Amino acid sequence: MSLFKPTFSVLRRCVALNVSIRTSESRSIKRWVAPTLKELYRRREKVGPEPEKPRSSYLEWNYEAEVFAFGKRLGEEFDRDILKKALIQKEYANIQEIKAKETGQNLPTITDNYELIPEGDGIISSYVMTELSKKYPEDIAKAVTNYLTSEEMLSYIASHIGLKDLILTNEFPVANSTLCNTFKAVVAALKQSQNLAQAEKFIHDFVLSQLNGKNVYEIWDPKEPYKYLTRLLHQRGIKEIEPRLCNQSASNTVLACFQVGLYSNRELLGIGWGESVHIAKDTAALDAIQRVYKNYTTQLENK
């Protein structure tokens, strides 16, 4: 007991003098934890990332529930059998039939989306072209339609609406061409499940909406702007175009800049800049084309 008396006396003095006593806490982490975690991380880096697995390989996967939820997520009412047909690739159906024959099983005939793909392609192309023609000239409407109905764009849309995990195919990861064709088949399936108007509304919501935030004149880019402008103005009765060098700076350096304006009957048609006179002339032609088509669009909107 005598051993603790000095300690108690020190505590009494600290309390009497209102001295705060600092206490240190211990996390009780063993010394082996840090090196073990470092070694596990090193081994993981050495092995590399795990290969991507199809969603259907997980235990909680329920294909019937996923197909049902697909239509509900999009707010569309699909006929279940037609939607399943739109998700089956021809190669998958053929291999399933071959396996059934080899094992002696009597499986019902598996129908694939081979017939739905061209039907959906026609619906998408026709609707997009019709809608764009209401606002833009034929050349621009064709170029933007090709952009929106390209394999890259339709596969991008298909993957982002959840088709990637629902497609029954033998390939993994799913190719862009397969995603594109399946999206077309889904559009045809929606048309058969409901009507053409609902399918067109679906295209409007998911395909035409991809133009949001994009400049149409960046998608449509003529190879020879000046020749195209000349032909365009001839159709409108303007036969003479006069290019003029308006300004230039640092012409003998790598930072050369030229400004060219295109005139007709003393009226400015377009103006452009470039590191050479030829480039500035083409840029001015593009500016003139946009001005002409802007007036064309305004006239269509006023009708």
Protein Blocks (a to p, Z undefined) as FASTA:
>chain_A
ZZmmmmmmmmmmmmmnopacdddddehiafklmmmmmmmmmmmmmnopaddddfklpmkl
cfklmmmmmmmmnopacdfklmmmmmpcfklmmmmmmmmmmnopacdddddfklmmmmmm
mmmmmmmmmmmmmmmcfklmmmmmmmmmpmklmmmmmmmnopmmmpccfbdcddfklmmm
mmmmmmmmmmmmmmmklmmmmmmmmmmmmmgopafklmpccfblmlmmmmmmmmnopabd
cdddfbdchklbckbccdddddeehiafbdcddfbfklmmmmmmmmmmmmmmmmmmmmmm
mZZ
